[in-house]
Amino acid sequence: MEANEVKRMKDLEEENNRLKRIVANLTLENDAIRNVLEKKYGGLTTNGKQ
């Protein structure tokens, strides 16, 4: 591998890790919001019907 290919791969790995953290944080937020709504509205399914 050439030096520019190694740098590109390292940059892509860093970007991939950043995106994984974003997805993990959004998943946690989504779960927290879903839990609050289930407690408040009594466990509606995702399509709005029980």
C-alpha positions as CSV (number, residue, x, y, z in Angstrom):
1,M,0.0,0.0,0.0
2,E,1.1,3.5,-0.7
3,A,1.3,6.2,1.9
4,N,-1.8,8.0,0.5
5,E,-3.8,4.8,0.6
6,V,-2.8,4.2,4.2
7,K,-3.9,7.7,5.1
8,R,-7.2,7.3,3.3
9,M,-7.9,4.1,5.0
10,K,-7.1,5.6,8.4
11,D,-9.4,8.6,7.6
12,L,-12.2,6.2,6.6
13,E,-11.8,4.2,9.8
14,E,-12.0,7.3,11.9
15,E,-15.1,8.5,10.0
16,N,-16.7,5.0,10.4
17,N,-16.1,5.1,14.1
18,R,-17.6,8.6,14.4
19,L,-20.7,7.5,12.5
20,K,-21.0,4.4,14.7
21,R,-21.0,6.6,17.8
22,I,-23.7,8.8,16.2
23,V,-25.9,5.8,15.5
24,A,-25.4,4.5,19.0
25,N,-26.3,7.8,20.6
26,L,-29.4,8.2,18.4
27,T,-30.4,4.6,19.2
28,L,-30.2,5.4,23.0
29,E,-32.2,8.6,22.6
30,N,-34.8,6.7,20.5
31,D,-35.1,4.0,23.1
32,A,-35.5,6.6,25.9
33,I,-38.2,8.5,24.1
34,R,-40.0,5.3,23.2
35,N,-39.9,4.2,26.9
36,V,-41.3,7.6,28.0
37,L,-44.1,7.5,25.4
38,E,-45.0,3.9,26.3
39,K,-45.3,4.9,30.0
40,K,-47.3,8.0,29.1
41,Y,-49.6,6.5,26.5
42,G,-49.8,2.8,27.6
43,G,-47.7,0.9,25.1
44,L,-48.8,1.8,21.6
45,T,-47.3,-0.2,18.8
46,T,-45.2,1.5,16.2
47,N,-48.1,1.9,13.8
48,G,-50.2,3.7,16.5
49,K,-52.6,0.8,17.2
50,Q,-52.7,-1.4,20.3
